[in-house]
Amino acid sequence: MRQIIRRREIVADDARYPGEEASPQLRLVQPAADFIAAKLAGQAPDASAAILIGPTDEVESLAEQLPLLGLIVIAFPKIGEGRGFSQARLLRQRYGYAGELRARGAIKRDQLFFLARCGFDSFDLDPSEDLVAALAAFDVFSVAYQDGSDALVHVRRRAAPA
Amino acid sequence: MYRYDQIDQTLVNERVSQFRDQTRRFLAGELSEDEFRPLRLRNGLYIQRHAPMLRVSIPYGLLSSAQLHMLAHIARTYDRDYGHFTTRQNIQFNWPQLERVPDILADLASVQMHAIQTSGNCIRNITADHLAGVAPDEITDPRPYCEIIRQWAALHPEFSYLPRKFKIAVTASPADRAAVEIHDVGVRIRRGANSEIGFEILAGGGLGRTPIIGKVIRPFLPEADLLAYLEAILRVYNRHGRRDNIHKARIKILLRALGVEEFTRQVEQEFEVNREFAPRLAAQEIERMRGFFAPPPYQELEDGAPEIGSVSSGHPGYDAWLRYNTRRHKMAGYRVVIVSLKKHGEAPGDMTAGQMDALARLADRVSFGMLRATHDQNLVLADVPQSRLPEVWRELDALGLATANIGTLTDMICCPGLDFCSLANAGSIDVAKQIHARFDDLDYLYDLGPIEIKMSGCMNACGHHHIGHIGILGVDKHGKEWYQITIGGSSTGPAALGEVIGPSVPKHQVADTIALLLEVYARERHGEDERFVDTVRRVGIEPFQERVYETNHSPA
């Protein structure tokens, strides 16, 4: 059984991906394109649907669907992939997505701090990662120069009040 | 200079702890080489030909004497007693042990230094005019803006895994000593219609295997929007820059593919849409930052009479040094001294621990304890009272740091090349020595006037060969080192890319080939004031090609 980190706790994964075996406890995460195609074909989506976004998917096309979604998984297929950081920022900041936002793929504890600051709240890390040790990585920095989604670090305020 | 507060110090200390743990995990086999690579690169650590190489950040080239003492300590303790100043105003150590790098970073942190983002696909060290704050021609001191950008870029959560490296340079002078046109983003400080500060923003410049001059995408950006606009550029790049091919991943390729109009449209749109979330620079924050770069306590002095360099001191060595290695200062009675790291026979940019310590002590005595690193691999004592110049010359001369060749042919830019770098195709340092040996007559160099030679050991162009008046690029031909020569490049006024004169030449003929180019220059030159690069621009490259590739002197 795959484990993930969700809001700083290690929990059993509740998601399955296309090609993985079905199970009543697991919800299917479908590719964003399939979800949109089904929507356009007039199918009513499940309440609180789960979708998977790849690095080249444009989050703008999902803006109107966000209230229907309960889980968005952003894929990091390769070490060094960085588009997901911007996708997360846009979903949280610009489009106000409030559901679960998960990072999945070639990521380890070394990226957790940045991922959390961009708005991710659950993490399906590389299978080789030690999740217990990884939990400490959220606190590797106690300060930052930029605003972030987490309220955990001391951010130097440089901005004028809006 | 900027002084760390508790937040800055905490961040750097925590970074050291993080990297110590990452190094431990790598050595314990918990991190693969592929996983460790991006982590170590973001701390300036390369695995090189002989040993790891550690690149330490010198933000916009500004350095205190205490920091230079620490660099000397690191060279002595962890390396082979020297360091190499780079074209990004940083310093590299070529022989540290991987296991000891966390200790080096901890030592650096104790003097408010770090190696954060000196490599890797992230925002690199911000570079600036090395005469910032003392240049008579600048609009305002660019360093407060550099420090603001440095902090914003440090460990940026969204922009730490970019498609490729990202270099930003800032200038506030029409002379542009920061070469902003060849950076991913160039920032030119301007004054607006009501003399308010703002920025002209260039994007898409860069050298490497596809050299491109940057384009202006915003003629005037209000001061408060600096970070918001950078954020818009970075976001467009992070999302749409190519990641499938490392050689096509720089922002210049994206800009070229989209066209400057479409690229600009996307940036402007992102800038507008993102306004409510983007950081806006508050006037009091800019003021606070400006306070760190307030002028040092200058004495009220007067310029010496007669004007410096106008009459002989009776000592030709001193006169030449005054003329070539010092520059005018905005304050009466002061002079800028360029410390030459281009002594004949030495690798350009190299400096020993002993030289560093002695220079740091000299800076304490004559230049408010401050130094700068230049992008052409020299150092600067920026605030020297004119009355102390003879003493400074004598000391620098004794240290081997007063070679009066700044701006001449032997003030070359040179990458570490095949001797150290695992990317290089060919050696650079021994070619530099060959050129030094061939052109060791300073009077001949003075007759030639200003000539910039820039040399890279491979097409990654760390030595900026494309923008050398004479550019030298090392290439590998069937396992042998050959060199492609370009002429007519320039980093400024306006920036231009050099043209290849013809087939590459073998290593032993590089200096001979340059001698032939200079022969044509001497023949074609219009008056003493026409520089080599001006002659090339006026007559074109053909006369040079003809001479170099004459049948009785075929380099091939």
Interface residues (C-beta under 8 A of the other chain):
Chain A: P55 I79 G80 E81 G82 R83 F85 S86 Q87 R89 Q93 R94 K108 D110 Q111 F113 F114 L115 R117 C118 D130 V140 F141 S142 V143 A144 Y145 Q146 D147 G148 H154 R156 R158 A159 A160 A162
Chain B: I7 T10 L11 E14 R15 S17 Q18 Q22 E30 L31 D34 E35 P38 L39 N121 I148 Q151 W152 A154 L155 H156 P157 E158 F159 S160 Y161 L162 P163 A224 L227 R235 N238 R239 R243 V273 N274 E276 F277 P279 R280 L281 A282 A283 E285
